[in-house]
Amino acid sequence: MRISPSKEDYLKAIYDLDGAHKNVSNKDIAKALSVSAASVSEMNTRLVKENLISHIPYKGVQLTKKGIKSANLLIRKHRIWEVFLYEVLDFQWDEVHAEADRLEHASSDLLIERLNEFLDYPKYDPHGGLIPNADGTVDKNTIPLHSLASISIADEFRIKEVADDEDLLAYLYTNNIILNHSYKLLSRDAYDGSVFILDQETKTELAISGKAVEKIQVKLLTNETS
């Protein structure tokens, strides 16, 4: 049965709040979607009836197996559209999210699979996020990733994934932070957590705010060849 766009948005919001693994509060859902608490309660009742979420009073909601699959299929559509917009239509990586949000709800499974074939079956979106499979499962990322906030001074790394956050992506683009470039961590500010890094390909020193480093995943290159 086809899930309405509004229900899909709720499922994706719950998924983004880690609702596949823990209970998520109505307050957090309302904040993520910029809707009222009453709207969240009303939608939760519908999603429970369709077995897309489970609800525990005073603790919140969690996605069921059916809900996780539905969220992953929507994320698949979203990320494949992002790849198309970025690679074929030359959108910047901070421009694709809003467009993909509009396109994902209007796309049939057949269209997405044709698009996926046209793009030669991409594994990752432009921000480094894994693209779920057509059956709603997600392959385990075999590349060990670390938060940029957690690595040590002098570590060398590649930026492999950043949060699909439009403001974050615009900030990184403006500051010349590029996915898959190799960097070296030069220093970290003890007060606000901001970091200073060296782009080893352009030999440029760059700064990243403490707010942003929490949303950047890297692959350590120390003692590695790639």
N, CA and C atoms as a LAMMPS dump frame, in Angstrom:
ITEM: TIMESTEP
0
ITEM: NUMBER OF ATOMS
678
ITEM: BOX BOUNDS ff ff ff
-5.0000000000000000e+02 5.0000000000000000e+02
-5.0000000000000000e+02 5.0000000000000000e+02
-5.0000000000000000e+02 5.0000000000000000e+02
ITEM: ATOMS id mol type element x y z
1 1 1 N 0.844 -1.194 0
2 1 2 C 0 0 0
3 1 3 C 0.879 1.243 0
4 2 1 N 0.536 2.218 -0.801
5 2 2 C 1.286 3.459 -0.927
6 2 3 C 1.117 4.291 0.335
7 3 1 N 2.228 4.764 0.897
8 3 2 C 2.202 5.617 2.072
9 3 3 C 2.163 7.07 1.63
10 4 1 N 1.342 7.887 2.272
11 4 2 C 1.204 9.283 1.874
12 4 3 C 2.507 10.044 2.149
13 5 1 N 2.753 11.126 1.392
14 5 2 C 3.965 11.929 1.61
15 5 3 C 4.119 12.424 3.043
16 6 1 N 3.022 12.814 3.688
17 6 2 C 3.118 13.311 5.064
18 6 3 C 3.571 12.207 6.016
19 7 1 N 3.072 10.998 5.818
20 7 2 C 3.5 9.88 6.649
21 7 3 C 4.962 9.533 6.377
22 8 1 N 5.353 9.604 5.12
23 8 2 C 6.75 9.338 4.775
24 8 3 C 7.677 10.326 5.472
25 9 1 N 7.274 11.604 5.517
26 9 2 C 8.1 12.614 6.173
27 9 3 C 8.259 12.301 7.66
28 10 1 N 7.187 11.852 8.3
29 10 2 C 7.267 11.493 9.717
30 10 3 C 8.203 10.308 9.923
31 11 1 N 8.061 9.293 9.084
32 11 2 C 8.91 8.112 9.227
33 11 3 C 10.382 8.466 9.049
34 12 1 N 10.68 9.315 8.064
35 12 2 C 12.066 9.702 7.826
36 12 3 C 12.606 10.531 8.983
37 13 1 N 11.76 11.394 9.536
38 13 2 C 12.189 12.205 10.684
39 13 3 C 12.492 11.325 11.883
40 14 1 N 11.65 10.338 12.13
41 14 2 C 11.881 9.416 13.251
42 14 3 C 13.152 8.611 13.015
43 15 1 N 13.356 8.197 11.773
44 15 2 C 14.574 7.453 11.417
45 15 3 C 15.812 8.31 11.655
46 16 1 N 15.762 9.57 11.222
47 16 2 C 16.901 10.471 11.384
48 16 3 C 17.202 10.73 12.859
49 17 1 N 16.196 10.603 13.72
50 17 2 C 16.374 10.78 15.159
51 17 3 C 16.777 9.47 15.843
52 18 1 N 17.209 8.494 15.027
53 18 2 C 17.668 7.174 15.497
54 18 3 C 16.519 6.329 16.041
55 19 1 N 15.325 6.567 15.476
56 19 2 C 14.153 5.824 15.909
57 19 3 C 14.115 4.375 15.489
58 20 1 N 15.121 3.921 14.742
59 20 2 C 15.215 2.487 14.441
60 20 3 C 15.801 1.735 15.628
61 21 1 N 16.448 2.462 16.542
62 21 2 C 17.157 1.81 17.648
63 21 3 C 16.706 2.249 19.034
64 22 1 N 15.969 3.346 19.113
65 22 2 C 15.562 3.839 20.433
66 22 3 C 14.236 4.583 20.324
67 23 1 N 13.636 4.849 21.48
68 23 2 C 12.396 5.623 21.504
69 23 3 C 12.695 7.091 21.23
70 24 1 N 11.81 7.714 20.46
71 24 2 C 11.949 9.122 20.099
72 24 3 C 10.742 9.876 20.645
73 25 1 N 10.982 10.991 21.302
74 25 2 C 9.9 11.748 21.922
75 25 3 C 9.11 12.562 20.903
76 26 1 N 7.847 12.84 21.249
77 26 2 C 7.014 13.702 20.401
78 26 3 C 7.636 15.086 20.256
79 27 1 N 8.27 15.56 21.313
80 27 2 C 8.898 16.88 21.283
81 27 3 C 9.992 16.945 20.222
82 28 1 N 10.804 15.893 20.139
83 28 2 C 11.893 15.877 19.163
84 28 3 C 11.354 15.78 17.734
85 29 1 N 10.284 15.001 17.555
86 29 2 C 9.679 14.89 16.22
87 29 3 C 9.088 16.23 15.798
88 30 1 N 8.384 16.875 16.728
89 30 2 C 7.77 18.17 16.434
90 30 3 C 8.835 19.197 16.047
91 31 1 N 9.957 19.182 16.754
92 31 2 C 11.04 20.121 16.459
93 31 3 C 11.657 19.83 15.091
94 32 1 N 11.853 18.539 14.779
95 32 2 C 12.472 18.161 13.507
96 32 3 C 11.611 18.558 12.31
97 33 1 N 10.298 18.475 12.47
98 33 2 C 9.382 18.742 11.362
99 33 3 C 8.737 20.129 11.428
100 34 1 N 9.029 20.869 12.499
101 34 2 C 8.433 22.197 12.694
102 34 3 C 6.91 22.132 12.668
103 35 1 N 6.37 21.19 13.445
104 35 2 C 4.919 21.035 13.564
105 35 3 C 4.549 21.058 15.044
106 36 1 N 3.262 21.096 15.321
107 36 2 C 2.792 21.154 16.7
108 36 3 C 2.815 19.766 17.347
109 37 1 N 2.822 19.751 18.661
110 37 2 C 2.775 18.486 19.408
111 37 3 C 1.482 17.735 19.112
112 38 1 N 0.392 18.489 18.929
113 38 2 C -0.898 17.856 18.618
114 38 3 C -0.845 17.146 17.271
115 39 1 N -0.172 17.741 16.293
116 39 2 C -0.034 17.115 14.97
117 39 3 C 0.767 15.818 15.068
118 40 1 N 1.806 15.829 15.897
119 40 2 C 2.621 14.626 16.075
120 40 3 C 1.796 13.512 16.709
121 41 1 N 1.038 13.842 17.735
122 41 2 C 0.205 12.834 18.405
123 41 3 C -0.81 12.222 17.445
124 42 1 N -1.425 13.063 16.632
125 42 2 C -2.415 12.59 15.662
126 42 3 C -1.769 11.664 14.629
127 43 1 N -0.584 12.058 14.118
128 43 2 C 0.093 11.221 13.128
129 43 3 C 0.591 9.925 13.759
130 44 1 N 1.066 9.987 14.985
131 44 2 C 1.536 8.772 15.647
132 44 3 C 0.426 7.727 15.75
133 45 1 N -0.779 8.195 16.029
134 45 2 C -1.922 7.275 16.122
135 45 3 C -2.136 6.551 14.795
136 46 1 N -2.017 7.281 13.697
137 46 2 C -2.175 6.669 12.371
138 46 3 C -1.056 5.673 12.075
139 47 1 N 0.157 6.056 12.415
140 47 2 C 1.302 5.188 12.111
141 47 3 C 1.293 3.917 12.961
142 48 1 N 0.807 4.022 14.18
143 48 2 C 0.681 2.831 15.027
144 48 3 C -0.343 1.874 14.423
145 49 1 N -1.471 2.405 13.944
146 49 2 C -2.515 1.569 13.343
147 49 3 C -2.009 0.816 12.12
148 50 1 N -1.053 1.412 11.41
149 50 2 C -0.504 0.772 10.207
150 50 3 C 0.751 -0.045 10.517
151 51 1 N 1.037 -0.201 11.8
152 51 2 C 2.189 -0.988 12.244
153 51 3 C 3.518 -0.453 11.695
154 52 1 N 3.598 0.86 11.567
155 52 2 C 4.839 1.478 11.099
156 52 3 C 5.701 1.95 12.27
157 53 1 N 5.052 2.21 13.401
158 53 2 C 5.773 2.553 14.626
159 53 3 C 5.11 1.845 15.81
160 54 1 N 5.865 1.705 16.894
161 54 2 C 5.296 1.259 18.167
162 54 3 C 5.364 2.437 19.129
163 55 1 N 4.452 2.458 20.089
164 55 2 C 4.382 3.58 21.018
165 55 3 C 4.366 3.08 22.457
166 56 1 N 5.225 3.661 23.277
167 56 2 C 5.244 3.377 24.705
168 56 3 C 4.907 4.676 25.434
169 57 1 N 3.793 4.721 26.183
170 57 2 C 3.402 5.964 26.872
171 57 3 C 4.531 6.547 27.708
172 58 1 N 4.71 7.85 27.575
173 58 2 C 5.709 8.636 28.315
174 58 3 C 7.161 8.349 27.89
175 59 1 N 7.35 7.459 26.949
176 59 2 C 8.711 7.163 26.484
177 59 3 C 8.922 7.529 25.016
178 60 1 N 7.854 7.493 24.225
179 60 2 C 7.975 7.877 22.827
180 60 3 C 7.648 6.766 21.857
181 61 1 N 8.11 6.918 20.63
182 61 2 C 7.808 5.964 19.568
183 61 3 C 9.094 5.404 18.988
184 62 1 N 8.964 4.244 18.369
185 62 2 C 10.094 3.606 17.705
186 62 3 C 9.591 2.944 16.43
187 63 1 N 10.417 2.951 15.402
188 63 2 C 10.029 2.334 14.142
189 63 3 C 9.947 0.816 14.282
190 64 1 N 8.918 0.227 13.679
191 64 2 C 8.839 -1.224 13.567
192 64 3 C 9.695 -1.674 12.381
193 65 1 N 9.804 -2.964 12.181
194 65 2 C 10.532 -3.466 11.01
195 65 3 C 9.917 -2.942 9.724
196 66 1 N 8.589 -2.903 9.683
197 66 2 C 7.896 -2.368 8.514
198 66 3 C 8.201 -0.886 8.346
199 67 1 N 8.247 -0.145 9.457
200 67 2 C 8.541 1.277 9.406
201 67 3 C 9.959 1.564 8.957
202 68 1 N 10.906 0.738 9.43
203 68 2 C 12.308 0.894 9.023
204 68 3 C 12.449 0.671 7.523
205 69 1 N 11.797 -0.368 7.016
206 69 2 C 11.856 -0.651 5.58
207 69 3 C 11.276 0.504 4.775
208 70 1 N 10.14 1.029 5.209
209 70 2 C 9.509 2.142 4.495
210 70 3 C 10.397 3.38 4.514
211 71 1 N 11.02 3.656 5.656
212 71 2 C 11.923 4.812 5.75
213 71 3 C 13.13 4.629 4.839
214 72 1 N 13.683 3.431 4.825
215 72 2 C 14.856 3.173 3.984
216 72 3 C 14.535 3.311 2.501
217 73 1 N 13.354 2.877 2.101
218 73 2 C 12.972 2.989 0.691
219 73 3 C 12.818 4.458 0.285
220 74 1 N 12.302 5.285 1.213
221 74 2 C 12.191 6.711 0.921
222 74 3 C 13.584 7.346 0.857
223 75 1 N 14.451 6.962 1.777
224 75 2 C 15.826 7.48 1.777
225 75 3 C 16.547 7.054 0.498
226 76 1 N 16.263 5.839 0.029
227 76 2 C 16.854 5.373 -1.234
228 76 3 C 16.466 6.311 -2.387
229 77 1 N 15.18 6.62 -2.478
230 77 2 C 14.724 7.527 -3.532
231 77 3 C 15.405 8.884 -3.409
232 78 1 N 15.439 9.376 -2.197
233 78 2 C 16.039 10.695 -1.945
234 78 3 C 17.501 10.73 -2.382
235 79 1 N 18.263 9.73 -1.983
236 79 2 C 19.706 9.752 -2.244
237 79 3 C 20.03 9.475 -3.714
238 80 1 N 19.231 8.666 -4.37
239 80 2 C 19.463 8.449 -5.801
240 80 3 C 19.174 9.737 -6.574
241 81 1 N 18.116 10.441 -6.193
242 81 2 C 17.85 11.727 -6.828
243 81 3 C 18.997 12.714 -6.569
244 82 1 N 19.548 12.69 -5.362
245 82 2 C 20.666 13.581 -5.055
246 82 3 C 21.863 13.299 -5.964
247 83 1 N 22.141 12.007 -6.189
248 83 2 C 23.242 11.646 -7.086
249 83 3 C 22.98 12.182 -8.49
250 84 1 N 21.762 12.003 -8.981
251 84 2 C 21.413 12.476 -10.317
252 84 3 C 21.575 13.997 -10.425
253 85 1 N 21.047 14.711 -9.451
254 85 2 C 21.132 16.172 -9.476
255 85 3 C 22.575 16.647 -9.427
256 86 1 N 23.38 15.98 -8.64
257 86 2 C 24.773 16.388 -8.443
258 86 3 C 25.651 16.015 -9.636
259 87 1 N 25.502 14.759 -10.091
260 87 2 C 26.403 14.276 -11.134
261 87 3 C 25.959 14.638 -12.549
262 88 1 N 24.673 14.709 -12.779
263 88 2 C 24.169 14.916 -14.135
264 88 3 C 23.77 16.367 -14.383
265 89 1 N 23.122 16.978 -13.409
266 89 2 C 22.625 18.342 -13.597
267 89 3 C 23.522 19.402 -12.96
268 90 1 N 24.63 18.983 -12.378
269 90 2 C 25.64 19.91 -11.841
270 90 3 C 25.139 20.812 -10.722
271 91 1 N 24.206 20.312 -9.93
272 91 2 C 23.844 21.021 -8.704
273 91 3 C 25.011 20.928 -7.725
274 92 1 N 25.167 21.941 -6.867
275 92 2 C 26.135 21.863 -5.784
276 92 3 C 25.587 20.942 -4.693
277 93 1 N 26.482 20.399 -3.853
278 93 2 C 26.011 19.408 -2.882
279 93 3 C 25.082 19.999 -1.829
280 94 1 N 25.129 21.327 -1.629
281 94 2 C 24.21 21.949 -0.681
282 94 3 C 22.881 22.328 -1.338
283 95 1 N 22.736 22.094 -2.633
284 95 2 C 21.508 22.431 -3.343
285 95 3 C 20.605 21.225 -3.592
286 96 1 N 21.15 20.022 -3.437
287 96 2 C 20.401 18.836 -3.877
288 96 3 C 19.343 18.372 -2.878
289 97 1 N 19.542 18.663 -1.598
290 97 2 C 18.654 18.105 -0.575
291 97 3 C 17.203 18.549 -0.765
292 98 1 N 16.995 19.864 -0.898
293 98 2 C 15.629 20.376 -1.02
294 98 3 C 14.951 19.864 -2.287
295 99 1 N 15.7 19.795 -3.385
296 99 2 C 15.12 19.295 -4.634
297 99 3 C 14.761 17.813 -4.515
298 100 1 N 15.655 17.044 -3.886
299 100 2 C 15.386 15.609 -3.714
300 100 3 C 14.192 15.382 -2.802
301 101 1 N 14.006 16.249 -1.811
302 101 2 C 12.835 16.15 -0.935
303 101 3 C 11.54 16.239 -1.734
304 102 1 N 11.531 17.111 -2.73
305 102 2 C 10.324 17.273 -3.551
306 102 3 C 10.123 16.077 -4.481
307 103 1 N 11.209 15.585 -5.042
308 103 2 C 11.13 14.526 -6.048
309 103 3 C 10.838 13.144 -5.461
310 104 1 N 11.322 12.9 -4.245
311 104 2 C 11.229 11.547 -3.676
312 104 3 C 9.783 11.071 -3.543
313 105 1 N 8.871 11.979 -3.21
314 105 2 C 7.481 11.581 -2.982
315 105 3 C 6.735 11.304 -4.278
316 106 1 N 7.203 11.879 -5.371
317 106 2 C 6.489 11.76 -6.643
318 106 3 C 7.048 10.663 -7.541
319 107 1 N 8.038 9.911 -7.034
320 107 2 C 8.751 8.95 -7.881
321 107 3 C 8.285 7.523 -7.634
322 108 1 N 7.942 6.83 -8.695
323 108 2 C 7.573 5.421 -8.583
324 108 3 C 8.829 4.574 -8.381
325 109 1 N 8.634 3.362 -7.902
326 109 2 C 9.762 2.441 -7.738
327 109 3 C 10.435 2.167 -9.084
328 110 1 N 9.622 2.059 -10.136
329 110 2 C 10.172 1.791 -11.466
330 110 3 C 11.074 2.932 -11.922
331 111 1 N 10.624 4.17 -11.717
332 111 2 C 11.439 5.32 -12.101
333 111 3 C 12.767 5.316 -11.352
334 112 1 N 12.724 5.042 -10.062
335 112 2 C 13.95 5.036 -9.258
336 112 3 C 14.918 3.951 -9.732
337 113 1 N 14.392 2.785 -10.069
338 113 2 C 15.282 1.712 -10.525
339 113 3 C 15.875 2.025 -11.893
340 114 1 N 15.106 2.68 -12.767
341 114 2 C 15.661 3.115 -14.062
342 114 3 C 16.735 4.187 -13.846
343 115 1 N 16.481 5.081 -12.924
344 115 2 C 17.439 6.131 -12.6
345 115 3 C 18.708 5.525 -11.996
346 116 1 N 18.531 4.554 -11.123
347 116 2 C 19.658 3.864 -10.494
348 116 3 C 20.533 3.174 -11.55
349 117 1 N 19.888 2.535 -12.522
350 117 2 C 20.621 1.876 -13.611
351 117 3 C 21.364 2.918 -14.459
352 118 1 N 20.696 4.019 -14.775
353 118 2 C 21.316 5.082 -15.561
354 118 3 C 22.571 5.618 -14.882
355 119 1 N 22.543 5.693 -13.549
356 119 2 C 23.666 6.233 -12.778
357 119 3 C 24.733 5.18 -12.486
358 120 1 N 24.535 3.962 -13.013
359 120 2 C 25.472 2.856 -12.819
360 120 3 C 25.545 2.409 -11.366
361 121 1 N 24.388 2.339 -10.721
362 121 2 C 24.225 1.739 -9.397
363 121 3 C 25.147 2.358 -8.34
364 122 1 N 24.978 3.629 -8.056
365 122 2 C 25.836 4.28 -7.046
366 122 3 C 25.615 3.686 -5.659
367 123 1 N 26.68 3.659 -4.866
368 123 2 C 26.618 3.142 -3.497
369 123 3 C 26.409 4.257 -2.475
370 124 1 N 26.848 5.468 -2.847
371 124 2 C 26.818 6.585 -1.901
372 124 3 C 26.191 7.811 -2.541
373 125 1 N 25.573 8.655 -1.719
374 125 2 C 25.061 9.926 -2.218
375 125 3 C 26.181 10.974 -2.206
376 126 1 N 25.941 12.2 -2.681
377 126 2 C 27.014 13.198 -2.768
378 126 3 C 27.615 13.596 -1.421
379 127 1 N 26.934 13.251 -0.324
380 127 2 C 27.441 13.592 1.009
381 127 3 C 28.119 12.402 1.683
382 128 1 N 28.222 11.277 0.942
383 128 2 C 28.877 10.096 1.491
384 128 3 C 27.953 9.126 2.19
385 129 1 N 26.647 9.381 2.184
386 129 2 C 25.693 8.486 2.845
387 129 3 C 25.419 7.25 2.006
388 130 1 N 25.352 6.086 2.666
389 130 2 C 25.036 4.843 1.973
390 130 3 C 23.621 4.887 1.404
391 131 1 N 23.458 4.399 0.188
392 131 2 C 22.138 4.312 -0.433
393 131 3 C 21.521 2.952 -0.091
394 132 1 N 20.358 2.918 0.564
395 132 2 C 19.712 1.641 0.883
396 132 3 C 19.413 0.826 -0.372
397 133 1 N 19.298 -0.478 -0.19
398 133 2 C 18.991 -1.388 -1.293
399 133 3 C 17.509 -1.323 -1.66
400 134 1 N 17.176 -1.906 -2.797
401 134 2 C 15.795 -1.868 -3.292
402 134 3 C 14.829 -2.656 -2.422
403 135 1 N 15.354 -3.547 -1.572
404 135 2 C 14.483 -4.314 -0.672
405 135 3 C 14.337 -3.648 0.696
406 136 1 N 14.875 -2.439 0.832
407 136 2 C 14.729 -1.717 2.096
408 136 3 C 15.785 -2.026 3.13
409 137 1 N 16.772 -2.831 2.778
410 137 2 C 17.875 -3.107 3.692
411 137 3 C 19.017 -2.13 3.421
412 138 1 N 19.947 -2.053 4.365
413 138 2 C 21.11 -1.179 4.21
414 138 3 C 22.359 -2.009 4.465
415 139 1 N 23.262 -2.023 3.5
416 139 2 C 24.519 -2.745 3.678
417 139 3 C 25.348 -2.076 4.765
418 140 1 N 26.084 -2.854 5.507
419 140 2 C 26.965 -2.3 6.524
420 140 3 C 28.137 -1.606 5.848
421 141 1 N 28.437 -0.407 6.314
422 141 2 C 29.58 0.331 5.774
423 141 3 C 30.868 -0.357 6.216
424 142 1 N 31.637 -0.834 5.257
425 142 2 C 32.857 -1.579 5.578
426 142 3 C 34.044 -0.664 5.859
427 143 1 N 33.87 0.634 5.639
428 143 2 C 34.939 1.587 5.924
429 143 3 C 34.783 2.084 7.36
430 144 1 N 35.773 1.835 8.23
431 144 2 C 35.652 2.33 9.611
432 144 3 C 35.732 3.85 9.649
433 145 1 N 34.675 4.482 10.14
434 145 2 C 34.607 5.933 10.179
435 145 3 C 34.644 6.446 11.614
436 146 1 N 35.148 7.665 11.765
437 146 2 C 35.263 8.296 13.073
438 146 3 C 34.741 9.718 12.974
439 147 1 N 34.168 10.206 14.048
440 147 2 C 33.771 11.603 14.084
441 147 3 C 35.016 12.476 14.056
442 148 1 N 34.959 13.56 13.286
443 148 2 C 36.082 14.491 13.254
444 148 3 C 36.354 15.053 14.643
445 149 1 N 35.327 15.093 15.479
446 149 2 C 35.487 15.622 16.835
447 149 3 C 36.311 14.695 17.725
448 150 1 N 36.483 13.433 17.307
449 150 2 C 37.108 12.441 18.19
450 150 3 C 38.559 12.117 17.855
451 151 1 N 39.067 12.573 16.717
452 151 2 C 40.406 12.152 16.311
453 151 3 C 41.475 13.04 16.954
454 152 1 N 42.725 12.62 16.841
455 152 2 C 43.82 13.272 17.548
456 152 3 C 44.584 14.255 16.654
457 153 1 N 45.245 15.197 17.305
458 153 2 C 46.088 16.149 16.597
459 153 3 C 47.154 15.383 15.808
460 154 1 N 47.389 15.816 14.576
461 154 2 C 48.351 15.239 13.626
462 154 3 C 47.802 14.026 12.874
463 155 1 N 46.593 13.58 13.211
464 155 2 C 45.988 12.498 12.435
465 155 3 C 45.72 12.975 11.009
466 156 1 N 45.943 12.077 10.048
467 156 2 C 45.612 12.346 8.656
468 156 3 C 44.338 11.577 8.315
469 157 1 N 43.496 12.168 7.499
470 157 2 C 42.182 11.57 7.281
471 157 3 C 41.576 12.04 5.965
472 158 1 N 40.562 11.304 5.521
473 158 2 C 39.704 11.754 4.43
474 158 3 C 38.301 11.984 4.991
475 159 1 N 37.655 13.037 4.549
476 159 2 C 36.251 13.254 4.901
477 159 3 C 35.415 12.339 4.007
478 160 1 N 34.686 11.412 4.623
479 160 2 C 33.929 10.41 3.867
480 160 3 C 32.416 10.628 3.918
481 161 1 N 31.922 11.283 4.971
482 161 2 C 30.473 11.469 5.065
483 161 3 C 30.176 12.681 5.932
484 162 1 N 29.2 13.465 5.499
485 162 2 C 28.722 14.591 6.301
486 162 3 C 27.208 14.504 6.383
487 163 1 N 26.664 15.07 7.429
488 163 2 C 25.214 15.028 7.618
489 163 3 C 24.506 15.725 6.464
490 164 1 N 23.36 15.172 6.074
491 164 2 C 22.578 15.737 4.969
492 164 3 C 21.764 16.91 5.503
493 165 1 N 22.481 17.965 5.841
494 165 2 C 21.919 19.164 6.454
495 165 3 C 22.258 20.336 5.539
496 166 1 N 21.244 20.992 5.008
497 166 2 C 21.46 22.023 3.985
498 166 3 C 22.36 23.147 4.482
499 167 1 N 22.136 23.593 5.713
500 167 2 C 22.958 24.676 6.265
501 167 3 C 24.406 24.227 6.447
502 168 1 N 24.59 23.009 6.935
503 168 2 C 25.939 22.468 7.109
504 168 3 C 26.659 22.366 5.769
505 169 1 N 25.967 21.849 4.767
506 169 2 C 26.585 21.659 3.457
507 169 3 C 26.964 22.995 2.823
508 170 1 N 26.101 23.997 2.988
509 170 2 C 26.423 25.324 2.469
510 170 3 C 27.646 25.892 3.183
511 171 1 N 27.714 25.667 4.49
512 171 2 C 28.864 26.139 5.28
513 171 3 C 30.154 25.474 4.813
514 172 1 N 30.116 24.156 4.625
515 172 2 C 31.314 23.434 4.204
516 172 3 C 31.73 23.835 2.794
517 173 1 N 30.745 24.019 1.911
518 173 2 C 31.044 24.425 0.537
519 173 3 C 31.717 25.797 0.523
520 174 1 N 31.171 26.726 1.3
521 174 2 C 31.726 28.077 1.362
522 174 3 C 33.157 28.066 1.889
523 175 1 N 33.429 27.126 2.796
524 175 2 C 34.749 27.059 3.419
525 175 3 C 35.685 26.051 2.739
526 176 1 N 35.309 25.623 1.535
527 176 2 C 36.173 24.771 0.704
528 176 3 C 36.512 23.425 1.339
529 177 1 N 35.575 22.875 2.106
530 177 2 C 35.735 21.537 2.664
531 177 3 C 35.158 20.554 1.653
532 178 1 N 35.98 19.616 1.189
533 178 2 C 35.604 18.768 0.06
534 178 3 C 35.638 17.293 0.449
535 179 1 N 34.58 16.586 0.092
536 179 2 C 34.512 15.149 0.349
537 179 3 C 35.645 14.42 -0.372
538 180 1 N 36.262 13.494 0.343
539 180 2 C 37.32 12.608 -0.179
540 180 3 C 38.677 13.279 -0.362
541 181 1 N 38.797 14.559 -0.036
542 181 2 C 40.13 15.152 0.035
543 181 3 C 40.856 14.608 1.266
544 182 1 N 42.176 14.602 1.218
545 182 2 C 42.971 14.182 2.381
546 182 3 C 43.372 15.416 3.181
547 183 1 N 43.253 15.307 4.499
548 183 2 C 43.521 16.414 5.401
549 183 3 C 44.402 15.947 6.56
550 184 1 N 44.934 16.924 7.279
551 184 2 C 45.667 16.652 8.515
552 184 3 C 45.121 17.578 9.594
553 185 1 N 44.86 17.018 10.778
554 185 2 C 44.353 17.823 11.881
555 185 3 C 45.512 18.564 12.536
556 186 1 N 45.473 19.9 12.477
557 186 2 C 46.565 20.718 13
558 186 3 C 46.352 21.084 14.475
559 187 1 N 45.131 21.478 14.822
560 187 2 C 44.869 21.887 16.198
561 187 3 C 43.372 21.886 16.468
562 188 1 N 43.039 21.939 17.753
563 188 2 C 41.627 21.984 18.163
564 188 3 C 41.491 23.026 19.258
565 189 1 N 40.499 23.882 19.139
566 189 2 C 40.261 24.913 20.139
567 189 3 C 39.602 24.294 21.364
568 190 1 N 40.214 24.483 22.52
569 190 2 C 39.709 23.861 23.746
570 190 3 C 38.392 24.472 24.204
571 191 1 N 38.099 25.686 23.772
572 191 2 C 36.893 26.37 24.244
573 191 3 C 35.645 25.94 23.485
574 192 1 N 35.689 26.02 22.153
575 192 2 C 34.468 25.749 21.38
576 192 3 C 34.553 24.513 20.49
577 193 1 N 35.684 23.785 20.516
578 193 2 C 35.8 22.553 19.743
579 193 3 C 36.069 22.735 18.271
580 194 1 N 36.243 23.963 17.817
581 194 2 C 36.565 24.174 16.406
582 194 3 C 37.946 23.599 16.104
583 195 1 N 38.159 23.22 14.849
584 195 2 C 39.427 22.607 14.47
585 195 3 C 40.052 23.361 13.306
586 196 1 N 41.377 23.229 13.218
587 196 2 C 42.128 23.769 12.1
588 196 3 C 42.798 22.601 11.392
589 197 1 N 42.597 22.522 10.073
590 197 2 C 43.074 21.378 9.304
591 197 3 C 43.865 21.857 8.097
592 198 1 N 44.681 20.968 7.587
593 198 2 C 45.45 21.249 6.375
594 198 3 C 44.936 20.375 5.252
595 199 1 N 44.474 21.003 4.17
596 199 2 C 44.112 20.258 2.97
597 199 3 C 45.42 19.865 2.29
598 200 1 N 45.732 18.579 2.305
599 200 2 C 47.036 18.127 1.832
600 200 3 C 47.137 18.103 0.31
601 201 1 N 46.012 18.316 -0.358
602 201 2 C 46.026 18.356 -1.818
603 201 3 C 46.215 19.784 -2.347
604 202 1 N 45.711 20.755 -1.601
605 202 2 C 45.866 22.158 -2.021
606 202 3 C 46.848 22.915 -1.134
607 203 1 N 47.31 22.271 -0.045
608 203 2 C 48.23 22.887 0.92
609 203 3 C 47.624 24.143 1.548
610 204 1 N 46.327 24.09 1.784
611 204 2 C 45.603 25.22 2.356
612 204 3 C 45.163 24.898 3.779
613 205 1 N 45.355 25.842 4.704
614 205 2 C 44.86 25.671 6.068
615 205 3 C 43.416 26.165 6.144
616 206 1 N 42.568 25.364 6.784
617 206 2 C 41.142 25.654 6.855
618 206 3 C 40.65 25.505 8.289
619 207 1 N 39.568 26.189 8.602
620 207 2 C 38.961 26.095 9.926
621 207 3 C 37.548 25.535 9.804
622 208 1 N 37.152 24.697 10.775
623 208 2 C 35.793 24.157 10.827
624 208 3 C 35.247 24.4 12.228
625 209 1 N 34.036 24.918 12.329
626 209 2 C 33.445 25.252 13.62
627 209 3 C 33.185 24.004 14.457
628 210 1 N 33.134 24.193 15.759
629 210 2 C 32.854 23.071 16.656
630 210 3 C 31.487 22.46 16.423
631 211 1 N 30.532 23.282 16.007
632 211 2 C 29.187 22.77 15.714
633 211 3 C 29.206 21.818 14.53
634 212 1 N 30.069 22.103 13.544
635 212 2 C 30.112 21.292 12.329
636 212 3 C 30.893 19.996 12.5
637 213 1 N 31.946 20.003 13.339
638 213 2 C 32.807 18.813 13.422
639 213 3 C 32.05 17.587 13.918
640 214 1 N 31.001 17.81 14.707
641 214 2 C 30.211 16.685 15.222
642 214 3 C 29.451 15.967 14.111
643 215 1 N 29.287 16.638 12.965
644 215 2 C 28.466 16.086 11.884
645 215 3 C 29.309 15.607 10.708
646 216 1 N 30.616 15.451 10.931
647 216 2 C 31.533 15.04 9.87
648 216 3 C 32.194 13.725 10.256
649 217 1 N 32.101 12.729 9.365
650 217 2 C 32.708 11.42 9.59
651 217 3 C 33.926 11.271 8.682
652 218 1 N 35.007 10.752 9.259
653 218 2 C 36.261 10.665 8.494
654 218 3 C 36.842 9.26 8.56
655 219 1 N 37.677 8.965 7.558
656 219 2 C 38.475 7.746 7.55
657 219 3 C 39.913 8.125 7.869
658 220 1 N 40.479 7.512 8.894
659 220 2 C 41.848 7.8 9.262
660 220 3 C 42.805 7.228 8.223
661 221 1 N 43.812 7.98 7.843
662 221 2 C 44.782 7.555 6.85
663 221 3 C 46.137 7.262 7.451
664 222 1 N 46.36 7.571 8.713
665 222 2 C 47.643 7.316 9.356
666 222 3 C 48.009 5.854 9.218
667 223 1 N 49.176 5.618 8.688
668 223 2 C 49.689 4.252 8.463
669 223 3 C 48.915 3.491 7.398
670 224 1 N 48.13 4.236 6.585
671 224 2 C 47.398 3.602 5.495
672 224 3 C 47.902 4.171 4.171
673 225 1 N 47.611 3.477 3.105
674 225 2 C 48.127 3.891 1.791
675 225 3 C 47.1 4.657 0.978
676 226 1 N 45.857 4.746 1.447
677 226 2 C 44.817 5.454 0.682
678 226 3 C 43.815 6.125 1.591
